[in-house]
Amino acid sequence: MARLFATEKAGGSALYKLHAVTVFAGICLVLCYRATHVPAAGAGRAAWLGMLAAELWFGFYWVITQSVRWCPIRRRTFKDRLAARSVLLSMLPILWASSR
């Protein structure tokens, strides 16, 4: 059976990598600021801990999502092959309904 799509490497990854490096530097700077400016006990420390937890979670989530975005791909479909397969698949409900 013929393939329905082709996988190609997407262009423009150098610009995205530059953007990703600057965002990573920003996340590191925010975390360094949090580490060096710890408030005294009772003076908004609970809010500070909440913000620290949120920033750590955002940084972790961002790093995990970069594994997918660092090397983007594009899938190009072959519409003629897809149309041919849809004719075959359109008969499937008829066969399934008649077998009941």
KEKENU-751480 format. One record per residue (C-alpha): residue in one letter; y, z, x; residue number from 1. Coordinates in pm, whole numbers, plus 50000, padded with zeros to 5 digits. Each point is the difference from the previous one (the first is absolute). Example, Ala and Ser with C-alpha at 12.3 -4.5 7.8 and 13.67 -1.06 7.14 Angstrom:
 r     v     w     u   k
 A 49550 50780 51230   1
 S 50344 49934 50137   2
% end
This chain:
 r     v     w     u   k
 M 50000 50000 50000   1
 A 50345 49909 50134   2
 R 50255 50264 50093   3
 L 50275 50069 49748   4
 F 50270 50097 50250   5
 A 50101 49975 50365   6
 T 50133 50294 50199   7
 E 50300 49935 50223   8
 K 50214 50221 50220   9
 A 50342 50054 49840  10
 G 50312 49928 50201  11
 G 50296 50226 50068  12
 S 49800 50288 50142  13
 A 50234 50051 50299  14
 L 50292 50085 49773  15
 Y 49785 50237 49796  16
 K 49869 50169 50314  17
 L 50358 50060 50116  18
 H 50077 50153 49659  19
 A 49687 50216 50013  20
 V 50086 50132 50347  21
 T 50350 50100 49887  22
 V 49861 50177 49691  23
 F 49749 50182 50220  24
 A 50281 50109 50232  25
 G 50195 50127 49698  26
 I 49701 50199 49874  27
 C 49954 50154 50346  28
 L 50370 50092 50020  29
 V 49989 50169 49658  30
 L 49692 50200 50102  31
 C 50164 50099 50331  32
 Y 50308 50117 49809  33
 R 49779 50208 49768  34
 A 49821 50156 50297  35
 T 50322 50096 50180  36
 H 50201 50125 49699  37
 V 49777 50259 49834  38
 P 50202 50223 49762  39
 A 49981 50377 50012  40
 A 49762 50176 49763  41
 G 50134 50012 49645  42
 A 50289 49755 50055  43
 G 49847 49703 49822  44
 R 49682 50013 50199  45
 A 49779 49912 49701  46
 A 50204 49684 49938  47
 W 49979 49917 50370  48
 L 49621 50038 49994  49
 G 49979 49779 49692  50
 M 50210 49731 50164  51
 L 49794 50025 50319  52
 A 49678 49958 49801  53
 A 50144 49697 49818  54
 E 50118 49839 50324  55
 L 49665 50060 50168  56
 W 49819 49845 49703  57
 F 50236 49701 49998  58
 G 49951 49949 50375  59
 F 49621 50020 49967  60
 Y 49998 49761 49703  61
 W 50228 49756 50179  62
 V 49780 49992 50313  63
 I 49688 49942 49787  64
 T 50160 49711 49809  65
 Q 50104 49833 50324  66
 S 49636 49922 50076  67
 V 50010 49747 49716  68
 R 50352 49869 50055  69
 W 49994 49966 50380  70
 C 49803 49675 49994  71
 P 50078 49831 49667  72
 I 49782 49721 49865  73
 R 50049 49747 49725  74
 R 49729 49856 49779  75
 R 50042 49640 49885  76
 T 49787 49905 49701  77
 F 49839 49663 49944  78
 K 50092 49932 49638  79
 D 49759 49711 49957  80
 R 49703 50214 50107  81
 L 50118 50286 49783  82
 A 50022 49771 49698  83
 A 49648 49873 50065  84
 R 49862 50351 50019  85
 S 50184 50110 49685  86
 V 49811 49732 49806  87
 L 49673 50154 50119  88
 L 50118 50351 49919  89
 S 50121 49901 49654  90
 M 49639 49934 49900  91
 L 49895 50352 50099  92
 P 50121 50181 49683  93
 I 49817 49743 49788  94
 L 49677 50063 50189  95
 W 50050 50376 49984  96
 A 50073 49999 49626  97
 S 49704 49776 49922  98
 S 49759 50224 50191  99
 R 50070 50306 49782 100
% end
